[in-house]
Amino acid sequence: MTRKLSRITSCLALVVICGAVCQGCADWSADAVAESQRRGNAIVAAIDAYKKDHGAYPTDLGELVPEYLSKIDPPTAGSQVWGYGVYKNGAVFCLWFEGPTKYHPFSGYSSSSRNWMLDTK
């Protein structure tokens, strides 16, 4: 791509590029999305603590267990699987969940904006 994408749009584009698919999609209610984001916030805090200790974001969420999280609770919405990636030479991470159709709806967190995006289209 030649045009510059926003950081959050870049995270969404990377989900598409990586070929993430919805597996066994479930609930996408407001309650399920809110609970998923709450669980995601715990993961985000652990990722930030990891970076503080190691000087870089983890390359995989599994690196957070057991030192930063006893376990990683899955999202309750959509595919019930976390997506995670580190981009821009390690400067930005994105955490997301998606479904019930391929890539939509989508909710993602970008470390550059420090908040969740929700795309229900």
C-alpha distances in whole Angstrom, upper triangle without the diagonal:
4,6,8,9,13,14,15,12,11,14,14,11,12,15,14,12,15,17,20,22,25,28,32,30,33,34,31,34,34,36,34,31,33,34,31,30,33,33,29,31,33,31,29,32,32,29,30,33,32,30,33,35,32,30,27,26,27,24,26,28,31,31,33,36,39,39,36,37,40,37,34,35,32,31,33,31,29,28,30,28,26,22,22,19,19,16,15,18,20,20,19,20,19,22,22,24,23,25,27,25,22,19,22,23,22,23,21,22,20,22,21,22,25,25,24,22,23,22,24,23
4,7,9,13,15,17,14,13,16,16,13,15,18,17,16,19,21,23,26,29,32,35,34,36,36,34,36,36,38,36,33,35,37,34,32,35,35,32,33,35,33,30,33,34,31,31,34,33,31,34,36,33,31,28,27,29,27,29,30,34,34,35,38,41,40,38,39,42,40,36,37,35,34,36,33,32,31,33,31,29,25,24,21,21,17,16,18,21,21,20,22,21,25,25,27,26,28,30,28,25,23,25,26,24,25,23,24,22,23,21,22,26,26,26,24,25,24,26,25
4,6,10,12,14,12,11,15,15,13,15,18,17,16,19,21,23,26,28,32,35,33,35,35,32,34,33,36,35,31,33,35,32,30,33,34,30,31,34,31,29,32,33,30,30,33,33,30,33,35,33,31,28,27,28,27,29,30,33,34,34,38,40,40,37,38,41,39,36,36,34,32,35,32,30,30,32,30,28,25,24,21,21,17,16,19,21,20,19,21,20,23,23,26,25,27,29,27,24,22,23,24,22,23,21,22,20,21,19,20,23,24,23,21,23,21,24,23
4,7,9,12,10,9,13,14,12,14,17,17,16,19,21,22,25,27,31,34,32,34,34,31,33,32,34,33,29,30,32,30,27,30,31,27,28,31,28,26,29,30,26,26,30,29,27,29,32,30,27,25,24,26,24,26,28,31,31,32,35,38,37,34,35,38,36,33,34,32,30,33,30,29,29,31,29,26,23,21,19,18,14,13,16,18,17,16,18,18,21,21,24,24,26,29,27,24,21,23,23,21,21,19,19,16,18,15,16,20,21,21,19,21,20,23,22
4,6,8,6,6,9,10,9,11,14,14,14,17,19,20,22,24,28,30,28,30,30,27,29,28,30,29,25,27,29,26,24,27,27,24,25,27,25,23,26,27,24,24,28,27,25,28,30,29,26,23,22,24,23,24,25,29,29,29,33,35,35,32,32,36,33,30,31,29,27,29,27,25,26,27,25,23,20,19,17,16,13,12,16,17,16,14,15,15,18,18,20,20,23,25,24,21,18,19,20,17,17,15,16,13,15,13,14,17,17,17,15,17,16,20,19
4,6,5,6,9,10,10,12,14,15,16,18,20,20,23,24,28,30,28,29,29,25,27,26,28,27,23,24,26,24,21,24,25,21,22,25,23,20,23,25,22,22,25,25,23,25,28,27,25,22,20,23,22,23,24,28,28,28,31,33,33,30,30,34,32,28,29,27,25,27,25,24,25,26,24,21,19,18,16,15,13,12,16,17,14,12,14,13,16,16,19,19,22,25,24,22,18,19,19,16,16,13,13,11,13,10,10,14,14,14,12,15,15,18,18
4,5,5,6,9,10,11,13,15,15,16,19,18,21,23,26,29,26,28,27,24,26,25,27,25,22,22,24,21,19,22,22,18,19,22,20,17,20,21,18,18,22,22,19,22,25,24,21,18,17,19,18,20,20,24,24,24,27,30,29,26,27,30,28,25,26,24,22,25,23,23,23,24,22,19,16,14,13,12,10,9,13,13,11,9,10,9,13,14,17,18,21,24,23,21,17,18,18,15,14,11,10,7,9,7,8,11,12,12,11,14,15,19,19
4,5,5,6,9,10,11,13,14,15,17,16,19,20,23,26,23,24,24,21,22,21,23,22,18,19,21,18,16,19,20,16,17,20,18,16,19,20,18,18,22,22,20,23,26,25,23,20,17,19,19,19,19,23,24,23,26,29,28,25,25,29,27,23,23,21,19,22,20,19,20,21,19,16,14,13,12,13,11,12,16,15,13,10,10,8,11,11,14,15,18,20,20,18,14,15,15,12,10,8,8,6,9,8,8,10,10,9,8,11,11,15,16
4,5,5,6,9,10,11,12,14,16,15,18,19,23,25,23,24,24,21,23,22,24,23,19,21,23,20,18,22,22,19,20,23,21,19,22,24,21,22,25,25,23,26,29,27,26,22,20,22,20,21,21,25,26,26,29,31,31,28,28,31,29,25,25,23,21,23,21,20,20,21,20,18,15,15,14,14,12,13,17,17,16,13,13,11,13,12,15,15,17,20,18,16,13,14,14,12,12,10,11,10,13,12,11,14,13,12,10,11,11,14,14
4,5,5,6,9,10,10,12,14,15,17,19,23,26,24,25,26,23,25,25,27,25,21,23,24,21,20,23,23,19,20,23,20,18,22,23,20,20,24,23,21,24,27,25,23,20,18,19,18,19,20,23,24,24,27,30,30,27,27,30,28,25,25,23,21,24,22,21,21,22,20,17,14,13,11,11,9,10,14,14,13,11,11,9,12,12,15,15,18,21,20,17,14,16,16,13,13,11,12,10,12,11,12,15,15,14,12,14,14,17,17
4,5,5,6,9,10,10,13,12,15,17,20,23,21,22,23,20,23,22,24,22,18,20,21,18,16,19,19,16,17,20,17,15,19,20,17,18,21,21,19,22,25,23,22,18,16,17,15,16,16,20,21,21,24,27,27,24,24,27,24,21,21,19,18,21,19,18,17,18,16,13,10,9,8,9,8,11,14,13,13,9,8,6,9,9,12,13,16,19,18,15,12,14,14,11,11,8,9,7,10,11,11,13,13,12,10,12,12,16,16
4,5,5,7,9,10,11,10,13,14,18,20,18,20,20,18,21,20,22,20,17,19,21,17,16,20,20,16,18,21,19,17,21,22,19,21,24,24,23,26,28,27,25,22,19,20,18,18,18,22,23,23,26,29,29,26,26,28,26,22,22,19,17,20,17,15,16,17,15,13,11,11,11,13,12,14,17,17,17,13,12,9,10,9,11,10,13,16,15,12,9,10,11,8,9,8,10,10,13,14,14,15,14,12,10,11,10,13,13
4,5,5,6,9,10,11,13,16,19,22,20,23,23,21,24,24,26,24,21,23,24,21,20,23,23,20,22,24,22,20,24,25,22,23,27,26,24,28,30,28,26,23,20,21,19,19,20,23,24,25,28,31,31,29,28,31,28,24,25,22,20,23,20,18,18,20,18,16,13,13,12,13,12,14,17,17,17,14,14,11,13,12,14,13,15,18,16,13,10,12,14,12,13,11,13,13,16,16,16,18,17,16,13,14,13,15,15
4,5,5,6,8,9,12,15,18,21,20,23,24,22,25,25,26,24,21,23,24,20,20,23,22,19,21,23,20,19,22,22,19,21,24,23,22,25,27,25,24,20,17,17,15,16,17,20,21,22,25,28,28,26,26,28,26,22,23,20,19,22,20,18,17,19,16,14,10,10,9,10,9,12,14,14,15,13,11,10,11,11,13,13,16,18,17,14,11,14,15,13,13,11,13,12,15,15,16,18,18,16,15,16,15,18,18
4,6,5,6,6,9,11,14,18,16,19,20,18,22,22,23,21,18,21,21,18,17,21,20,17,19,21,18,18,22,22,19,21,24,23,22,26,28,26,25,21,18,18,16,15,16,19,21,21,23,26,27,25,24,26,23,20,20,17,16,19,17,14,13,15,13,11,8,9,9,12,12,15,17,17,17,14,12,10,10,9,10,9,12,15,13,10,8,11,12,10,11,10,12,13,16,17,17,18,17,15,14,14,13,15,16
4,5,5,6,9,12,15,18,17,20,21,19,23,24,25,23,20,23,24,20,20,24,23,20,23,25,22,22,25,25,23,25,28,27,26,30,31,29,28,25,22,21,19,18,19,22,24,25,27,30,31,29,28,30,27,23,23,20,19,21,19,16,15,17,15,14,11,13,12,15,14,17,19,20,20,18,16,13,14,12,12,11,13,15,13,9,7,11,13,11,13,13,16,16,19,20,20,21,20,18,16,16,14,16,15
4,5,8,11,14,17,21,20,23,25,23,26,27,29,26,23,26,27,23,23,26,25,22,25,26,23,23,26,26,23,25,28,26,26,29,30,28,27,23,21,21,18,18,19,22,23,25,27,30,31,29,29,31,28,24,25,22,21,24,22,19,18,20,17,16,12,13,12,14,13,15,17,18,19,17,16,14,15,14,15,14,16,18,16,12,11,14,16,15,16,15,17,17,19,20,21,23,22,20,19,19,17,19,19
4,6,9,13,15,18,18,21,23,22,26,27,28,25,22,25,25,21,22,25,23,20,23,24,21,21,25,24,21,24,26,24,24,27,28,26,26,22,19,18,15,15,16,19,20,22,24,27,28,26,26,28,25,21,22,19,19,22,20,18,16,17,14,13,10,11,10,13,13,16,17,17,19,17,15,13,13,13,13,13,15,17,16,12,11,15,17,15,16,15,17,17,19,20,22,22,22,20,19,19,18,20,20
4,6,10,12,16,16,19,21,20,24,25,27,23,22,25,25,21,22,25,23,21,24,26,22,23,26,26,23,26,29,27,27,30,31,29,29,25,22,21,18,17,18,20,22,24,25,28,30,28,27,29,25,22,22,19,19,21,19,16,14,16,14,14,11,13,13,16,16,19,21,21,22,20,18,15,15,13,13,12,13,15,13,9,9,13,15,14,16,16,18,19,22,23,24,24,24,21,20,19,18,19,18
4,7,9,13,13,16,18,17,21,22,23,20,18,21,21,18,19,22,20,18,21,22,19,20,24,23,21,24,27,25,25,29,30,28,28,24,21,19,17,15,16,18,21,21,23,26,27,26,24,26,22,19,19,15,15,17,15,12,10,12,10,10,8,11,12,15,16,20,21,21,22,19,16,14,13,10,10,9,10,12,11,8,7,11,13,11,13,13,16,17,20,22,22,23,21,19,17,17,16,17,17
4,6,10,10,13,16,15,19,21,22,19,18,21,21,17,19,22,20,19,22,24,21,22,26,25,24,27,29,28,28,32,33,31,31,28,24,23,20,18,18,20,23,24,24,27,29,27,26,27,23,20,19,15,15,16,14,10,8,11,10,11,10,13,15,19,20,23,25,24,25,22,19,16,15,12,10,8,8,9,8,6,7,10,12,11,14,15,18,20,23,24,25,25,23,20,19,17,16,16,16
4,7,6,9,12,12,16,18,19,16,15,19,18,15,17,20,19,18,21,23,21,22,25,25,24,27,29,28,29,32,33,32,33,29,25,24,22,19,19,20,24,24,24,27,29,27,25,26,22,19,17,14,12,13,11,7,5,9,8,11,11,15,17,21,22,26,27,26,27,24,21,18,15,12,9,7,5,6,6,6,7,9,10,11,13,15,18,20,23,25,25,25,23,19,18,16,15,15,15
4,5,9,12,14,17,20,20,16,17,20,19,16,19,21,19,19,23,23,21,23,26,26,25,28,30,29,30,33,34,33,34,30,27,24,23,20,19,20,23,24,24,26,29,27,24,25,21,18,17,13,13,13,12,9,5,8,8,11,12,16,19,22,24,28,29,28,29,26,23,20,17,14,11,10,8,8,9,9,11,13,14,14,16,17,20,23,26,28,28,27,25,22,21,19,19,18,19
4,6,10,12,16,19,19,15,16,19,18,16,19,21,19,20,23,24,22,25,28,27,27,30,32,31,32,35,36,35,36,33,29,27,25,22,21,22,25,25,25,27,30,28,25,25,21,19,17,13,13,12,11,8,6,8,10,13,15,19,22,25,28,31,33,31,32,29,25,22,19,16,13,11,9,8,10,11,13,14,14,15,17,19,22,25,28,30,30,29,27,23,22,20,20,18,20
4,7,9,12,15,16,12,13,17,16,14,17,19,18,18,21,22,21,23,26,26,26,29,31,30,32,34,35,35,36,32,29,27,26,23,21,22,26,25,25,28,30,28,25,25,22,19,16,13,11,10,8,5,4,7,9,13,14,18,21,25,27,30,32,30,31,28,24,21,18,14,11,9,6,5,8,9,11,11,11,12,14,17,20,23,26,28,27,26,24,20,19,17,16,15,16
4,7,9,13,12,9,11,14,13,12,15,17,16,17,20,21,21,23,26,26,26,29,31,30,32,35,36,35,36,33,29,28,27,24,22,23,27,26,25,27,30,28,25,25,21,18,15,12,10,8,6,5,6,7,11,14,16,19,23,26,28,32,34,32,32,29,25,22,19,15,11,10,8,6,10,12,14,12,12,13,14,17,20,23,26,29,27,26,23,20,19,17,17,15,17
4,6,9,9,6,8,12,11,11,14,16,15,16,19,21,21,22,25,26,26,29,30,31,32,35,36,36,37,34,30,29,28,26,23,25,28,26,26,28,31,28,25,25,22,19,16,13,10,7,5,6,9,9,13,15,17,21,24,27,29,32,34,32,32,29,25,22,19,15,12,11,9,8,11,14,15,13,11,13,13,17,19,23,26,28,26,25,22,18,18,15,15,13,16
4,7,8,6,6,10,11,10,12,15,15,15,18,20,20,21,24,25,25,27,29,30,31,33,35,35,35,33,29,28,28,25,23,25,28,26,27,29,31,28,25,26,23,20,17,14,10,8,5,6,9,10,13,14,16,19,23,26,27,30,33,31,30,27,24,20,17,14,11,9,8,7,10,13,13,10,8,10,10,14,17,20,23,25,23,22,19,15,15,11,12,9,12
4,5,5,6,9,10,11,12,14,15,16,18,20,21,22,24,26,26,28,30,31,32,34,36,37,37,34,31,30,30,28,25,27,30,28,29,30,32,29,26,27,24,21,18,16,12,10,7,9,13,13,16,17,19,22,25,28,30,32,35,33,32,28,26,22,19,16,13,12,11,11,14,17,16,13,11,12,12,16,18,22,25,27,24,23,19,16,16,12,13,11,14
4,6,5,6,9,10,11,12,14,15,16,19,20,20,23,25,25,26,29,30,31,33,35,35,35,33,30,29,30,28,25,27,30,28,28,30,31,28,25,27,24,21,18,16,13,11,9,11,15,15,17,18,20,22,25,27,29,31,34,32,31,27,24,21,18,16,14,14,13,14,16,19,17,15,12,13,12,15,17,20,23,25,22,20,17,14,14,11,13,11,15
4,5,5,6,8,10,10,12,14,15,17,19,20,21,23,24,26,27,29,30,32,33,34,35,33,29,29,30,27,24,26,28,26,26,28,29,26,23,24,22,19,16,15,11,9,9,12,15,14,17,17,20,22,25,28,30,32,35,32,31,28,25,22,19,16,14,15,15,15,18,21,19,17,14,15,13,16,17,21,23,26,23,21,18,15,16,13,16,14,18
4,5,5,6,9,10,11,12,14,16,17,18,20,21,22,24,26,27,28,30,32,33,33,31,27,26,27,24,21,23,26,24,24,25,27,24,21,22,19,16,13,11,8,5,5,8,11,10,13,14,17,19,23,25,27,30,33,30,30,26,23,20,16,14,11,12,12,12,16,18,17,15,12,13,11,14,16,20,22,25,22,21,17,14,15,13,15,14,17
4,5,5,6,9,10,10,12,15,15,16,18,20,20,22,24,25,26,28,30,31,31,28,25,24,25,23,20,22,25,23,23,25,27,23,21,22,20,16,14,12,8,7,5,8,11,10,13,13,15,17,20,23,24,27,30,27,27,23,20,17,14,11,9,10,11,12,15,16,15,13,10,10,8,11,13,16,19,21,19,17,14,11,11,9,11,11,15
4,5,5,6,9,10,10,13,14,15,17,19,20,21,23,24,25,27,29,30,30,28,25,25,26,23,20,23,25,22,23,25,26,22,20,21,19,17,14,13,10,9,9,12,15,13,15,15,17,18,21,24,25,28,30,28,27,23,20,17,15,13,12,13,15,16,19,20,18,16,14,13,10,12,13,16,18,21,18,16,13,10,12,11,14,14,18
4,5,5,6,8,10,11,13,14,16,17,19,20,22,23,25,26,28,29,29,27,24,23,24,22,19,21,23,20,20,22,23,20,17,18,16,14,11,10,7,7,8,12,14,11,13,13,16,18,21,23,26,29,31,28,27,24,21,18,15,13,12,14,15,16,19,21,19,18,15,14,12,13,14,18,19,22,20,18,15,13,14,13,16,16,20
4,5,5,6,9,10,11,12,14,15,16,18,20,21,22,24,26,26,27,25,21,20,21,19,16,18,20,18,19,20,22,18,16,17,15,12,9,8,4,5,6,9,11,9,10,10,12,14,17,20,22,25,27,25,24,21,17,15,11,9,8,10,12,14,17,18,16,15,13,12,9,10,11,15,17,20,18,16,13,11,13,12,14,15,18
4,5,5,6,9,10,10,12,14,15,16,18,19,20,22,24,25,25,23,19,20,21,19,16,18,20,18,19,21,21,18,16,18,16,13,11,10,8,9,9,12,14,12,12,11,13,14,17,19,21,23,25,23,22,18,15,13,10,9,9,12,14,16,19,19,17,16,14,11,8,9,9,12,14,17,15,12,10,8,10,10,13,15,18
4,5,5,7,9,10,11,13,14,16,17,19,20,21,23,25,25,23,20,20,22,20,16,19,20,17,18,19,20,16,14,16,15,12,10,11,9,10,12,15,16,14,14,13,15,16,19,21,23,26,27,24,23,20,17,15,12,12,12,15,17,19,22,23,20,20,17,15,12,12,11,15,15,18,17,14,12,10,13,14,17,18,22
4,5,5,7,9,10,11,13,15,16,17,19,20,22,23,24,22,18,18,19,17,13,15,17,14,15,16,17,14,11,13,11,8,7,8,7,9,11,14,15,11,12,10,13,14,17,19,22,25,26,23,23,20,16,14,11,11,11,14,17,19,22,22,20,20,18,16,13,12,12,15,16,19,18,15,14,12,15,15,18,19,23
4,5,5,6,9,10,10,12,14,15,16,18,20,21,21,19,15,15,16,14,11,14,15,13,15,16,17,14,12,14,12,9,9,9,7,10,12,14,14,12,11,9,11,11,14,16,18,21,23,20,19,16,13,11,8,8,9,13,16,18,20,20,18,18,16,13,10,9,8,11,12,15,15,12,11,9,12,13,16,18,21
4,5,5,6,9,10,10,12,14,15,17,18,20,20,18,15,16,18,16,13,16,17,14,15,17,17,13,12,15,14,11,11,12,11,14,15,17,18,15,15,12,14,13,16,17,19,22,23,20,19,16,13,12,10,11,13,16,19,21,24,24,21,21,19,16,12,11,9,11,11,14,14,10,9,9,13,15,18,20,23
4,5,5,6,9,10,11,12,14,15,17,18,19,18,15,15,17,15,12,14,14,11,12,14,13,10,8,11,11,9,9,11,11,14,16,19,19,16,15,13,15,14,16,17,20,23,24,20,20,17,15,14,11,13,14,18,21,23,26,25,23,23,22,19,15,14,12,14,14,17,17,13,13,13,17,18,21,23,26
4,5,5,6,9,10,10,12,14,15,16,17,15,12,11,13,12,8,11,11,8,10,12,12,9,8,11,10,7,9,10,11,14,16,18,17,14,13,10,12,10,13,14,17,20,21,17,17,15,12,11,9,11,13,16,20,22,24,23,21,22,21,18,14,13,11,12,12,16,16,13,13,13,16,18,21,23,26
4,5,5,6,9,10,11,12,14,15,15,14,10,11,13,13,10,13,13,10,13,15,14,11,11,14,13,11,12,13,13,16,17,19,19,17,15,12,12,11,12,13,15,18,19,15,14,12,9,9,8,11,13,17,21,23,25,24,21,22,21,17,14,11,9,10,8,12,13,9,10,11,14,17,20,22,25
4,5,5,6,9,10,11,12,14,15,14,12,12,15,15,12,14,14,10,13,14,13,9,10,13,14,12,14,15,16,19,20,22,22,20,18,15,16,14,15,15,18,20,21,17,16,14,12,13,12,15,17,21,24,27,29,28,25,25,24,21,17,15,12,13,11,14,15,11,12,14,17,20,23,25,28
4,5,5,6,9,10,11,12,13,12,10,10,13,12,9,11,10,7,9,11,9,5,7,11,11,10,13,15,16,19,21,23,22,19,17,14,15,13,15,15,18,20,20,16,16,15,12,13,12,15,17,21,24,27,29,28,25,26,25,22,19,16,14,14,13,16,17,14,15,16,20,22,25,27,30
4,5,5,6,9,10,10,11,9,6,7,10,10,8,11,9,7,11,12,11,8,10,13,13,12,14,15,16,20,21,22,22,19,17,14,14,11,11,11,14,16,16,13,13,11,9,11,10,14,16,20,24,26,28,26,24,25,24,21,18,15,12,12,10,13,15,12,14,15,18,21,23,26,29
4,5,5,6,9,10,10,9,7,9,13,13,12,14,12,10,14,15,13,10,12,16,16,15,17,19,19,22,24,25,25,22,20,17,17,14,14,12,15,16,16,13,12,11,10,12,12,16,19,23,26,29,30,29,26,27,26,23,19,16,13,12,9,12,14,11,14,16,19,22,25,27,30
4,5,5,6,9,10,10,9,10,14,14,13,14,12,9,12,13,10,7,10,14,15,15,18,20,21,24,25,27,27,24,22,19,19,16,17,15,18,20,19,15,15,15,13,15,15,19,21,25,29,31,33,32,29,30,29,26,22,20,16,16,13,16,18,15,17,19,22,25,28,31,33
4,5,5,6,8,7,7,7,11,11,10,12,9,7,11,12,9,7,10,14,15,14,17,19,21,24,26,27,26,24,21,18,18,15,15,13,16,18,17,13,14,14,12,15,15,18,21,25,28,31,32,31,28,30,29,26,23,20,17,16,14,17,19,16,19,20,23,26,28,31,34
4,5,5,5,5,5,7,11,12,12,14,11,10,14,15,13,11,14,17,18,17,20,22,22,26,27,28,27,25,23,19,18,15,14,12,14,15,14,10,11,11,11,14,15,19,22,25,29,32,33,31,28,30,29,26,23,19,16,15,12,14,17,15,18,20,22,25,28,31,33
4,6,6,8,9,11,14,16,15,17,14,13,16,16,13,12,15,18,20,19,22,24,25,28,30,31,30,28,26,22,22,18,18,15,17,18,17,13,13,14,14,17,18,22,25,28,32,35,36,34,31,33,32,28,25,22,19,17,14,16,18,16,19,22,25,28,30,33,36
4,6,8,10,11,14,16,15,16,12,12,14,15,11,11,14,17,19,19,22,24,26,29,31,32,31,29,26,23,23,19,19,17,19,20,18,15,15,17,16,19,20,23,26,30,33,36,38,36,33,35,34,30,28,24,21,20,17,19,22,19,22,24,27,30,33,36,38
4,6,8,9,12,14,14,15,11,12,14,15,12,12,16,18,20,20,23,25,26,30,31,32,31,28,26,22,21,18,17,15,17,18,16,12,14,15,15,18,19,23,26,29,33,36,37,35,32,34,34,30,27,24,21,20,17,19,22,20,23,25,27,30,33,36,38
4,7,9,12,15,16,17,14,14,17,18,16,15,18,21,22,22,25,26,27,31,32,32,31,29,26,23,22,18,16,13,15,15,13,10,11,13,14,17,19,23,26,29,33,36,37,34,31,33,33,29,27,23,20,18,15,17,20,18,22,24,26,29,32,35,37
4,6,9,12,13,15,12,13,16,18,16,14,17,20,21,20,23,23,24,28,29,29,28,26,23,20,18,14,13,10,12,12,10,7,8,10,10,14,16,19,23,26,29,32,33,31,28,30,30,26,24,20,18,15,13,15,18,17,20,21,24,27,29,32,34
4,6,9,10,12,10,10,14,16,14,13,15,18,18,16,19,20,21,24,25,25,24,23,20,16,15,11,9,7,10,12,11,7,8,8,7,11,12,16,19,22,26,29,29,27,25,27,26,23,20,17,14,13,10,13,16,15,17,18,20,23,25,28,30
4,5,7,8,6,8,11,13,12,11,13,16,15,14,17,18,19,23,24,24,23,21,18,14,13,10,9,8,11,14,13,9,11,11,9,12,12,15,18,21,25,28,28,26,24,26,26,23,21,17,16,15,13,16,19,17,19,20,22,24,26,29,31
4,7,9,8,10,13,15,15,14,15,18,17,15,18,18,19,23,24,23,21,20,17,14,12,9,7,7,10,13,12,9,12,11,9,11,12,15,17,20,24,26,27,24,22,25,25,22,20,17,16,15,14,17,20,19,20,20,22,24,25,28,30
4,5,6,8,10,13,14,13,13,15,13,12,15,15,16,20,21,21,18,17,13,11,10,7,8,9,12,16,15,12,15,14,11,11,11,13,15,18,21,24,25,22,21,23,23,20,19,16,16,16,15,18,21,19,20,20,21,23,24,27,28
4,5,6,8,11,12,10,10,12,10,8,11,11,14,17,18,19,17,15,12,9,9,7,9,11,14,18,18,14,16,14,11,11,10,12,14,17,20,22,24,22,20,22,22,19,17,15,14,15,15,18,20,18,19,18,20,21,23,25,28
4,5,6,9,10,10,9,11,9,8,12,12,15,19,20,21,18,16,13,11,12,11,12,14,18,21,20,17,19,18,15,15,13,15,16,19,22,24,26,24,23,25,25,22,21,19,18,19,18,22,24,21,22,21,24,25,27,28,31
4,6,8,8,9,9,11,11,11,14,16,18,22,23,24,22,19,16,14,14,12,13,13,17,20,19,15,18,17,14,15,14,17,19,22,25,28,29,27,26,28,28,24,22,20,19,19,18,21,23,21,22,22,25,26,28,30,33
4,6,6,5,6,8,8,8,12,14,16,20,22,23,21,19,16,14,14,12,14,14,18,21,20,17,18,17,14,15,14,16,18,22,25,27,29,27,26,27,27,24,21,19,17,18,17,20,22,19,20,20,23,25,27,29,32
3,5,6,5,6,6,8,11,14,17,20,22,23,22,18,16,15,16,15,17,18,21,24,24,20,22,21,18,18,16,18,19,23,26,28,30,29,27,29,28,25,23,21,20,21,20,24,25,22,23,23,26,27,29,31,34
4,6,5,5,7,9,13,16,19,21,24,26,24,21,19,17,19,18,20,20,24,27,26,22,24,23,20,21,19,21,22,25,28,30,32,31,30,31,31,28,26,24,22,23,22,26,27,24,25,25,28,29,32,33,36
4,6,7,10,12,15,18,21,23,26,28,26,23,21,19,20,18,20,20,23,26,25,21,22,22,19,21,19,22,23,27,30,32,34,33,31,33,32,29,26,24,22,23,21,24,26,23,24,25,28,30,32,34,37
4,7,9,10,13,16,18,21,23,25,24,21,19,17,18,16,18,18,21,24,23,19,20,19,17,18,16,19,21,24,27,30,32,31,29,30,29,26,23,21,19,19,18,21,23,19,21,21,25,26,29,31,34
4,5,7,9,13,15,18,21,22,21,18,17,15,17,16,18,19,23,25,25,21,22,21,18,18,16,18,19,22,25,27,30,29,27,28,27,24,22,20,18,20,19,22,23,20,21,21,24,25,28,29,33
4,7,9,13,16,18,21,23,22,18,17,16,19,18,21,22,26,29,28,25,26,24,21,21,18,20,20,24,26,28,31,30,29,30,29,26,24,23,21,23,22,26,27,23,24,23,26,27,30,31,34
4,6,9,13,15,18,20,18,15,14,13,16,16,19,20,24,27,27,24,25,23,20,19,16,17,17,20,23,24,27,27,25,26,26,23,21,20,19,21,21,25,26,23,22,22,24,25,27,28,31
4,6,9,12,15,16,15,12,10,9,12,12,16,18,21,25,25,22,23,20,17,16,13,13,13,17,19,21,24,23,22,23,22,19,17,17,16,18,19,22,23,20,19,18,21,21,24,25,28
4,7,9,12,14,13,9,9,9,13,14,17,20,23,27,27,24,25,22,19,17,13,13,12,15,17,19,22,22,21,21,20,18,16,16,16,19,20,23,23,20,19,18,20,20,22,23,26
4,6,9,10,9,6,6,6,10,12,16,19,22,26,27,24,25,22,18,16,12,11,9,12,13,15,18,18,17,18,17,15,14,14,15,18,19,23,22,20,19,16,18,17,19,20,23
4,6,8,8,5,6,7,10,13,16,19,22,25,27,24,24,21,18,15,11,9,7,9,11,13,16,16,15,15,13,12,10,12,13,16,18,21,21,18,16,14,15,14,16,16,19
4,7,8,5,9,10,13,16,20,23,25,29,30,28,28,25,21,18,14,12,9,10,11,12,15,17,16,15,13,13,12,14,16,19,21,24,23,21,19,16,17,15,17,16,19
4,6,6,9,10,13,16,19,22,25,28,30,28,28,24,21,17,14,11,7,8,8,8,12,13,13,12,10,10,10,12,15,18,21,23,22,21,18,14,14,12,13,12,15
4,5,8,10,12,15,18,22,24,27,29,27,28,24,21,17,14,11,7,5,4,5,8,10,10,9,8,8,10,12,15,19,22,24,23,22,19,15,15,12,12,11,14
4,5,8,10,14,17,21,23,26,28,26,27,24,20,17,14,11,7,6,5,6,9,9,10,10,10,10,11,13,16,19,22,25,24,23,21,17,17,15,15,14,16
4,7,10,13,17,20,23,26,28,26,26,23,19,16,13,10,7,8,8,10,13,13,13,13,13,12,12,13,16,19,21,24,23,22,20,17,17,16,16,16,19
4,7,10,13,17,20,23,25,22,23,20,17,14,11,9,6,8,10,12,14,13,12,14,14,12,12,12,14,17,19,22,22,21,19,16,17,16,17,17,20
4,6,10,14,16,20,21,19,20,17,13,10,7,6,5,8,11,14,15,14,13,14,14,11,10,10,11,13,15,18,19,17,16,14,15,15,16,17,20
4,7,11,13,17,18,16,17,14,11,8,6,5,6,8,12,14,15,13,11,14,14,11,10,9,10,12,14,17,17,17,16,14,14,15,15,17,19
4,7,10,14,15,13,14,11,7,6,5,6,9,12,15,18,19,17,14,16,17,13,12,9,10,10,11,14,16,15,15,14,15,16,17,19,21
4,6,10,11,9,11,8,6,5,7,9,12,14,18,21,21,18,16,18,19,15,14,11,11,10,11,13,15,15,16,15,16,18,19,21,23
4,7,8,6,7,6,4,7,9,12,15,18,21,24,24,22,19,21,22,18,17,13,12,10,10,11,14,14,16,16,17,20,21,24,25
4,6,5,6,5,6,8,11,14,17,19,23,25,25,22,19,22,22,19,18,14,13,10,10,11,14,15,17,17,17,20,21,24,25
4,5,5,6,9,11,15,17,20,22,26,29,28,25,22,24,25,21,20,17,15,12,11,11,14,16,18,19,19,22,23,26,27
4,6,8,10,13,16,19,23,25,28,31,30,27,25,27,28,24,23,19,18,15,13,13,17,18,21,22,22,25,26,29,30
4,6,7,11,14,17,21,23,27,30,30,27,24,26,27,23,21,18,16,13,11,12,15,16,18,20,21,24,25,28,30
4,7,10,14,17,21,23,27,30,30,27,24,26,26,22,20,17,14,11,9,8,12,13,16,18,19,22,24,27,29
4,7,10,13,17,20,23,26,26,24,21,22,22,19,17,13,10,7,6,6,10,10,13,14,15,18,20,24,25
4,7,10,14,17,20,23,24,22,18,20,20,16,14,10,8,6,5,8,10,10,12,12,14,17,18,22,23
4,7,10,13,17,20,20,18,15,16,16,12,10,7,5,5,6,9,10,10,10,10,11,13,15,18,20
4,7,11,14,17,18,17,14,15,15,11,9,6,5,7,9,12,12,11,11,9,10,12,14,17,19
4,7,11,13,15,13,10,11,11,7,6,4,6,9,12,14,14,13,11,9,9,10,11,13,16
4,7,10,12,11,9,9,9,6,6,7,9,12,15,18,17,16,14,11,11,10,11,12,15
4,7,8,8,6,6,6,4,6,8,12,15,18,20,19,19,16,13,12,10,9,10,12
3,5,6,6,5,5,6,9,12,15,18,22,23,22,22,19,16,14,12,11,9,11
4,7,8,7,7,9,12,15,18,21,25,26,25,25,22,18,17,14,12,10,11
4,6,5,7,9,13,16,19,22,25,27,26,26,23,19,17,14,12,10,10
4,6,8,9,13,15,18,20,24,25,24,25,23,19,17,15,13,12,11
4,6,6,10,11,15,17,20,21,21,21,19,16,13,12,10,10,10
3,5,9,11,15,17,21,22,21,21,18,15,12,10,7,6,6
4,7,10,14,17,20,21,20,20,17,13,11,8,6,4,6
4,7,10,13,17,18,16,17,14,10,8,6,5,6,9
4,7,10,14,15,14,13,10,7,5,4,6,8,11
4,7,10,12,11,10,8,5,5,7,9,12,14
4,7,9,8,7,6,4,6,9,12,15,17
4,5,6,6,6,7,8,12,14,17,19
4,6,5,8,9,11,15,17,21,23
4,6,8,11,12,16,18,21,23
4,6,8,9,13,16,19,21
4,7,10,13,16,20,22
4,7,10,13,16,19
4,7,10,13,16
4,7,10,12
4,6,9
4,6
4
